[in-house]
Amino acid sequence: MQFYNRAEAGRLLAQKLTAYANCENTIVLGLPRGGVPVAFEVAKMLNLPLDICLVRKLGAPGRKELAMGAIATNGVRILNRSVLDWLDISDQMIEQVAAQEQAELERRDRCYRGDRPCPNLQNCTLLLVDDGIATGSTLRAAIAILKHQQPAKIVIAVPVASPTTLNALEAEVDQVVCLQAPEQLHSISLWYKDFSQTSDETVCSLLNARQVELGASMVSQPQDTSDLAQELNPLGQELTSDHEPG
């Protein structure tokens, strides 16, 4: 199945996450930039707050789309040894790329968060959302930084992913929810009709919009989870999922 765009993928993903709708101490975290439009739809349909988990992929020299690792805040760094060995990437090159991405990480933090404080994630259930998973380096960096904050539960939720990577991630989090896990993934972009780049402006706009929506919804009675599940899937149809461990 090819998704029309990230927003549609997020709405479909929300149908598999209705157990978390309206739950207290539950936060949807999008991975900027592409994961934020997916996470926005999940947060909106489940009536949950939305925030971001900032990490940066370390692209291999000359092949930026291939992740040789990833970094996150507080000095977290994850390296993909198989890629490093395959391309014979030196420690000096790793440090050079990491320094560049660290500067971008700090820029995005200022751009997206501004004066807004980071949420307290201790004892919270975290729905960590991206637009897809290939090598998993970026997600592993995100998981590492989140575990430092002692959440009650971490759930990975994505529209499409490599089945091999999903199996490896199962041991690192409490639950993995994925709509489809094709054996021949090739590239995440192939599974979207519209996979245009998500801008900084779009990320900021979605974060601000969800904050406004959530503030407005506080004055109304929370919707019952069973009613929400019926609204999201009125015909009671089962959405095909290639991989959804419990």
N, C-alpha and C positions, 0 to 999 in steps of 0.2 A: 504494500500500500504506500502510495506517495502522498505526503501531506501537501496541502495547498500552500501553507506558510506556517510560520512559527505560532501564530495566534491559533490557528485551527488545531495544530498539534497540542497546544496547551489545553484547549477545551476538551479534546479527546482524552488527554492524560488525566484531567480532573475527574472523569467518569470512573477511573480506576482508584481514586483516592477519596471517595466520599466518606469513608470511615473517619477521616480526619476533619470533616466539615464542622465548623463552629466550635472546635475543640479549644479549650483554654490552654495557654502555655504552648501553643503550636505556631510555628513561623515558617513561611515559605521563603527560601533563599535562592535567588537566581544567580547563575554564574555569568557575569558580564563578558562580552556584551550579548551574544546570541541567546543565552539562556534566559535573559530577563523578559523578553516578550512571551516566552513559554510560561515562565513562572508567574507573570502578571495574570494570565488567564486562569491559572490554577488557583492563585490567591483570591481572585475575584469570585470565582464560582464556588469556592469552598468557604468564603467569608473569613479569610485569614489575613493577618498582616504580611506585608512583603518587604524584604530587605535583600541585600546582596552579600555574596561571599567573594571577596576579591582574590583572585589568583592570576598568574600569568604563565602561559605556556612558554617553554624554552624551545624555540624552533631550531632545527638542525641547520647548520650553515649551508646555504645554497638550496635548502629544501625546507623553507619556513613552516610549511603545513605539517611537516613530520615532527612530532614532539620528541625531543631528546630528554625532556623533563619539564618541571614546572616549579614556580616559586609562589609563596603566599606571604602574608604579613607575618611579623615576628620572627623573620629569618627562616621560615620553613622552606625546605628545598627537597624535591623528589626528582631522582634521576632515573632514566630508562636505560639500564645498562646494555640491553640487547641492541638498541639503536646506537649507543656510543661505541660499542665494540664493532658493530657492522660498518660504520662510517669512519672508524678510527679517529674519533674526535678528541683533541687534546684537552687537558685541564685548563690550559690558557684560553682556548676558544670557549669553553664552558663558562669561565669567569667573565669573559668579554660579553657574551650574550646575556648572562645573568645580570650584569651591571646595567645593560641597556633596558632590560625588562623590569628591573627594580625601579628605575626612574619612571617608567610608564605606570607601574603599579602605584607609585606614590601620586602621580598626576591624576590617575583615575579616582583614587581615594578622595582627593580634594574636589574633583569635579562632581562626582556622584553624591558624596555624602555632605560636603559643605560643612555647615555647623551642626548638622544632625548627629547626635551621639550614636555610637554603636549599640545595638540592643544587647541586653543581658540574656545570654543563651543558656545559662546554667539551669539544669533540670527541665529544659524545654524539649519538645519534639520538633525536630528540624526536617523539613522536606527540601532536600537539596536538588535543584532542578537545572538541567542544561538542555540544549537542543539536540544533543546526541553524544555518544561516546565512541571514540575510536581506540586509542591506546590506553586511555584512562589516566594519563599522567596528571592532567589538570585536576581531575576529580580527586585523585589521591592526595594532592597538595591541599585541596579544600577540606577533605576529611581530616587530615592531620591537624590543620589549624582549628577546626571545629572541636575536635576531641580535647584540645587543650582547655576548652571552655566548659567542659563537663556537662554536655547535654544529656537528657534522659534517653533520647533515641535519635538515631540518624536514619533517614529514609532517602535513598537515591531514587529520583523519578525522572525518566527520560522517554522521549518518543521512540528513539531508535538507537541501537548500540550493537557493538560486536559481541557475540555470545561468549567468546573466550574471555574478553575483558569483564563481562558481567559475572561470569563464574568466579573470577579472581576477586572481584569486589565484594562478593557475598560474605566473605570472611571478615571484611573490614567494617561493615555497617549492620544495622539491625534488619533492614528490608530493602529489596531492590524491586522497583516497579518499572517495567519497560513494555511499550506497546508492541514492538517488533524487534527481533534480533536476527537479521538475515545472516546466513553463513558467509555470503559474498557481500560484505558491506561496502568495500572499495572506498567510498567517501560519503560523509554525512550529507553533503550537498545534493547527492543523487536522490535522496529520499524526500526532497522538497521541490515543488514546482517553483516556488519563489524562495530563494535562499540568499537574498540580497543582504549586504552588510548592515548590521544594526549600528546606528550612530550613537555618539555620546549623548546627543540631544534627546534621542528616543529613550535611552536608559533613564535619564533624569526625568523626562516627562512621565514615564510609566511609574516610577517610584513616587513622584509627587501626586499623580492621579490616584494611585491606590491609597495613599495616606489620606487624601481628601475623601474618597469613597468610604474608607473605614471609619473615619470620623462621623460621616453622615449616617452610617448604618448603626452606630451606637445608640441612636435615639429610637430605633425600632426594635421590635421583639425579635430575638434570634430565631432563625428558621430551624425546624426540627430536621435532623440529619436524614431520617427516612423520607421526609417530604422532599428534601433536596435531591436525594438519589433518584426519586421518581421524576423530578423536574428535569434532571440531567439526562435521564434515560427513560422516557415515558413509556416506551414499548417493552421495557424489560429485556432488551436484547443484550446478549453477551458480546462484549467487544473482544475481538480476537487479540490474544496476547501470546507472543512467542516465549516470553520469559517473565515470570512473576513469582519469585520465591517468597515464601511466607515470612 
